[in-house]
Amino acid sequence: MSSLKQDGSQKAQEERGCGQRPRTPELEPAKPGPLVLKFGGTSVEDADAIGRVVHIIQGRVSRCQVVVVSALAGATDQLLRAGEAAAASHLDAALGFLGALERRHRSLAEQLLSPVALALFSQLLEKEFQNLRELLAGVAALGEFTARTSDRVLGVGEILSSKLLVEVLRQAGLNPEWLDSREVIVTNEAHGSAQPLRDQTNRRLRSIVAPLALGGRLPVLPGFIGATLKGVPTTLGRGGSDFSAAIVAAALEASALEIWTDVDGIMTADPRLCPDAQLIPAISFEEASELASFGAKVLHPSTLLPAMKQGIPVLVRNSRQPDRPGTRVFADVGGSPKVQAITAKRGMALVHISSHQHTASDLVRQALNACDRHKCVVELFSAARGGVSLLVQGTNALPHLVTELEGVADVRWENHKALICFFGGSDRNQRRSAEHALRTLSDLDVSLLSQGGSERRIGLLVDEDHVAESVCRLHGLFFPDALLKSAEQGAGA
């Protein structure tokens, strides 16, 4: 049985004032508002992880805090599989997914909670999973897992994890208060990727959450979920818990937003592709958002927008290594004269559209409209006399483009491509960086695709089989110190 069941926190008796400047030196924010902490799924994936979360919160007990938490790692995927199985008339399989998820939550509660708290949480589990079983029985009967029903099903993961965390925090001597995000984050009716209604959401967060935090309570909210003005549950899209936290931080004029995950912060490359990847200590909102859009896995691309507009600093940190500094994300840290990061995005296709008679501008318009109708995501495009080239995600929609543009243009494509981008560098260094990159990858059939609209991004197209090698070579080119350090460590091993 976990020691969290017995451990109390004398620090919880301290006053938690919001008006003083936060003591933690990492961010030193100018704003006096609460600190918003967001914990991702891997930060609450098991009993040890939840224990680390409690200690992180206890370490900030003298500060006014608001906590936003994701579902347990993998829980949302499991709920989605259950819904899809039910829609395919595989109700037994769907119920099997639910049963496994219920047992996982129950096992965690048994490890973390006292008998009294366990009994209360068990009642919640039984109620939520009975509701899910009834929902999926209806899905199986109709043979359809609608976006509206999906939102009701997927949101349960965040509700259960956040309520479990509240019970653990209470046992640790803190003063948590669970709040239903569906009552404070008001969205439109775009199920599956709902957008918050800013004015209504801000009013509710300021009138409900702020007084609790200022009064010494610890508000805990499930991420990812909201509800329409009529109270119909919605979700903010995958990765939406980060977005939820940024919405809360912006509304409460937070001193800072800390996003706790399972990596040290934003890296110079994906460590799974390039073991020599280094931490980026500081980066601008614009750069971090662009990195996320082109393949970096740490942040949801929309996460930073609410915080950016309010000038709230964001710190991305590792809950498994909480003493590490993380990456600071600010409104503006100034442009770096050197390349800052390299990203990779697989599953791309390069589409060539040759016009029979239309001008380039007409063809661009027709091609992009066709892509929009068939939900074909266009990453980049270029146009020249008589032709258009598009870089798109996947090939599922391309046969539809061929059909729609038949008689107007010829459409052909190359798939199994990956977009490699490097970011940063002064304008005068851009051409030199591109030349060095192409020379470094000259034997891998790479093409220089484009310079980004920010003028700080260069895109290269390579075969998917060469992704890891391309990223590692470019990382060695632009970050030679990391390569030297790795060699020294290898020699000393």
NUZANU-316666 format. One record per residue (C-alpha): residue in one letter; x negated, y negated, z. Coordinates in steps of 0.001 Angstrom, whole numbers, plus 500000, padded with zeros to 6 digits. Example, Ala and Ser with C-alpha at 12.3 -4.5 7.8 and 13.67 -1.06 7.14 Angstrom:
BEGIN
A487700504500507800
S486330501060507140
//
This chain:
BEGIN
M500000500000500000
S498536496651499026
S497115494362501699
L499310491653500201
K502159493127502207
Q500548492047505445
D498358489081504521
G499765485685505435
S498295482320504640
Q497680479807507377
K496992477324504646
A500659477527503729
Q501389475444506802
E499377472513505414
E501157469572503927
R501229469668500121
G501211466028499095
C501544465051495434
G500518461445495785
Q496820462059496405
R494185462612493764
P493653466381493357
R490501467657495049
T489613470327492485
P486671468905490507
E487287470723487227
L489726468270485688
E489767465221487949
P493044463990486438
A494137460395486810
K497798461348487112
P499219461966490634
G501877464467489540
P502096468185490359
L499724470797489038
V501506473225486683
L500093476761486606
K501057479192483866
F500196482884484228
G500299485082481133
G501327488709480905
T497840490106481491
S497589487966484642
V500544489870486151
E500074493241484447
D499459495290487609
A499170495027491392
D495535493901491345
A496301491212488766
I499232489889490806
G496978489845493857
R494548487610491976
V497398485289491011
V498394484931494654
H494827484035495639
I494588481477492813
I497767479799494061
Q496597479962497680
G493375478243496655
R495452475242495567
V497886475298498465
S497109471714499502
R498241470514496080
C501748470132494781
Q502274473057492374
V504794474466489910
V504323478011488578
V505485479388485208
V505064483131484617
S505302485497481638
A506661489025481533
L504329491869482468
A501851492592479673
G503594494657476986
A507072494333478532
T508496492090475801
D507277494471473085
Q508890497387474913
L512211495563475209
L512035494710471507
R511391498348470610
A514373499360472729
G516646496934470883
E515397498011467471
A515792501691468361
A519362501111469493
A520184499265466266
A518811502249464318
S521237504554466216
H518442506005468360
L520097505175471671
D518290507929473587
A514932506499472527
A516087503002473455
L517145504156476921
G513789505926477245
F511973502619476668
L514146500969479307
G513594503789481780
A509819503563481454
L509905499786481937
E512169500071484977
R509824502631486561
R506855500341485919
H508496497431487721
R509625499677490572
S506107501101490981
L504642497601491145
A507210496542493733
E506460499622495839
Q502759498720495844
L503296495066496699
L506445494607498787
S507514495357502333
P510479497765502768
V513001494936503215
A511764492967500180
L511532496189498172
A515169497015498897
L516284493583497674
F514142493732494540
S515375497256493796
Q518941495989493769
L517940493340491219
L516198495975489096
E519233498227489062
K521550495378488111
E519329494022485310
F518651497425483757
Q522287498464483980
N523160495299482063
L520468496151479507
R521796499695479065
E525289498337478435
L523948495765475962
L522015498382474003
A525007500712473943
G526867497897472196
V523942497351469823
A523997501060468929
A527754500978468333
L527469497977465995
G524197499037464391
E522874495489464648
F520375493818466976
T521195490161466411
A518886487292467342
R521377486196469981
T521437489642471598
S517665489887471279
D517287486701473308
R519414488172476108
V517381491386476110
L513862489968475784
G514341487330478461
V514771489979481156
G511021490612481208
E510249487089482438
I513104487131484939
L511854490314486595
S508161489350486695
S508892485905488121
K511231487268490797
L508686489903491774
L505995487221492045
V508263485113494267
E508651487992496727
V504895488589496794
L504200484880497334
R506727484770500171
Q504985487668501883
A501683485812501529
G503056482996503675
L503837480560500892
N507131478787500340
P508286479812496832
E511607478959495221
W512743480894492145
L514413478745489512
D516247480002486445
S514687478403483368
R517994478894481568
E519417476201483837
V516663473631483321
I515274474158479793
V518044473182477392
T517550474201473765
N519208474162470392
E520902477307469068
A517982478612466973
H517871482039468615
G514443483618468616
S512587480328468192
A514682477731469997
Q513473474167470422
P514065472212473630
L516456469277473715
R514038466844475267
D516308464378477059
Q518578466982478637
T515639469196479594
N513653466346481134
R516631465199483195
R517205468665484610
L513548469340485333
R513152465996487068
S516323466327489118
I515939470008490090
V512263470997489978
A510528467767491014
P512331467359494380
L511439470930495360
A507764470456494544
L507610467066496250
G509375468544499269
G506718471162499855
R508336474075498046
L506627476112495310
P508962476296492298
V508456479467490229
L510055479614486766
P510194482373484148
G508568481262480903
F509767481897477345
I513499481456478076
G516044478671478024
A519720478234477202
T521950476139474978
L524174473368476312
K526907476016476501
G524691478236478631
V523920480862475964
P520435482356476627
T517691481578474109
T513973482211473769
L511250479852472596
G509518482396470361
R506589484695471000
G503980482934473077
G506753480686474333
S505722480877477991
D502820478537477228
F505321476230475548
S507610476434478582
A504764475394480851
A503862472439478631
I507506471314478597
V507600471442482401
A504258469649482718
A505350466852480370
A508702466318482090
L507131466184485562
E504175464042484400
A501852466696485769
S498310465960486881
A497178468917484769
L498347472152483165
E496325475295483864
I496922478221481519
W495652481436483082
T494940484310480718
D492503487234480309
V489681485376478540
D487298482705479778
G488849480006477609
I488704478946473979
M485713480615472361
T483473479757469439
A484757482983467807
D486905485989468664
P484702488068471033
R486234491239469578
L484701490302466226
C481567488570467457
P480098489657470816
D477871486548470800
A480886484206471033
Q480452481361473514
L482855479328475615
I483841475906474262
P483672473685477381
A485833470862475996
I487969470374472912
S490597467915471695
F494314468710471520
E494243468377467741
E491300470726467344
A492706473334469749
S496067473306467976
E494387473739464600
L492279476616465933
A495430478343467159
S497150477855463817
F494262479478461966
G493730482552464101
A492507481735467622
K494458483950470009
V494378481951473235
L497041479284472739
H500429479207471060
P500203476531468332
S503162474578469734
T502010474835473334
L500023471660473505
L502429469227471882
P504475468169474949
A501334467851477074
M499485466018474304
K502194463391474000
Q501980462695477736
G498171462721477828
I498144465638480289
P494868467588480355
V495069471352479853
L492617473878481263
V492487477417479843
R491061479829482434
N490476483525483098
S492572484959485936
R490200487946486104
Q487243485603486643
P488831482572488368
D485482481024489321
R484522480492485690
P485057476928484424
G487315477566481429
T487958475225478511
R489183471680479087
V491613470402476460
F492085466631476326
A493861464155474106
D490492463174472647
V486971464314473503
G485364462693470483
G484298464392467313
S481374466807467589
P478617466444464964
K478269470236464939
V480582473122464045
Q482626474042467117
A484369477299466275
I485018480005463698
T488390481713463251
A489656484632461184
K493167485336459936
R493848488707458339
G496754489866456171
M496422487140453572
A497140487264449832
L495824484898447171
V498611484196444663
H497921482814441188
I500871481233439367
S500329480275435726
S502892477989434108
H504308478572430644
Q505344474997430080
H505782473008433297
T503412470392434637
A501403471172437735
S503653469006439932
D506814470776438708
L505217474154439259
V504068473258442775
R507591472176443671
Q509205475309442244
A506632477631443817
L506872476088447283
N510677476019447165
A510698479705446193
C508318480515449055
D510548478657451481
R513681480508450343
H511994483899450692
K510277483061453991
C506811483378452503
V504431481449454772
V501991479319452755
E498727478549454514
L496982476622451722
F497609475707448100
S495844474029445234
A497033472926441822
A495353472317438484
R496524471889434901
G498828474766434095
G498482476666437350
V498930476869441111
S497083478972443678
L498685479787447014
L497270481489450078
V500124483271451851
Q500661485625454769
G501512489146453572
T502949490387450295
N506536491320451217
A508046488232449617
L505881488221446497
P508067490518444334
H510918488070444982
L508704485215443775
V507959487154440582
T511685487613439957
E512593484009440698
L509808482493438585
E510232484933435696
G510396483037432419
V508814479983434009
A505445481308435132
D503336484448435496
V502653485525439093
R499796487783440139
W498043488231443465
E495095489687445336
N495893491118448763
H493881492467451710
K492213489091452090
A491207487181455217
L490876483456455779
I487707482506457650
C487613478912458867
F484943476914460652
F485822473712462436
G484003470563463402
G480975468800462072
S480621465205460960
D481761464179457492
R478200463865456246
N477430467410457390
Q480499469031455809
R478990469654452375
R475748470943453855
S477654473290456209
A479723474642453324
E476612475251451221
H474865477075454071
A477982479173454741
L478333480257451115
R474647481110450952
T474907483147454159
L477825485161452765
S476687485234449133
D476641489043448917
L480187489463450286
D482196488088447354
V483304485029449277
S484946481957447778
L485128478420449133
L488824477832449410
S489363474340450717
Q488551471550453061
G491339471053455612
G493575468020455803
S491799466995459006
E488531466930457003
R486989468966459812
R487955472436458589
I486366474501455833
G488220477618454659
L486533480649453114
L488278483682451643
V486785487150452120
D487953490748451827
E489490492070455047
D486782494741455269
H484195491995455691
V485883489955458437
A483716490952461397
E480480490736459394
S481428487324457990
V482303485896461400
C479108487247462978
R476907485879460191
L478513482448460334
H478281482434464121
G474564483189463874
L474220480362461336
F476062477695463327
F475227478879466858
P471620480105466669
D471135479670470424
A473773482339471064
L471980484727468727
L468649484076470440
K470185484587473887
S471738487877472768
A468387489074471404
E466629488170474661
Q469248490040476693
G468861493076474436
A465084493026474833
G465367492818478597
A467864495667478896
//
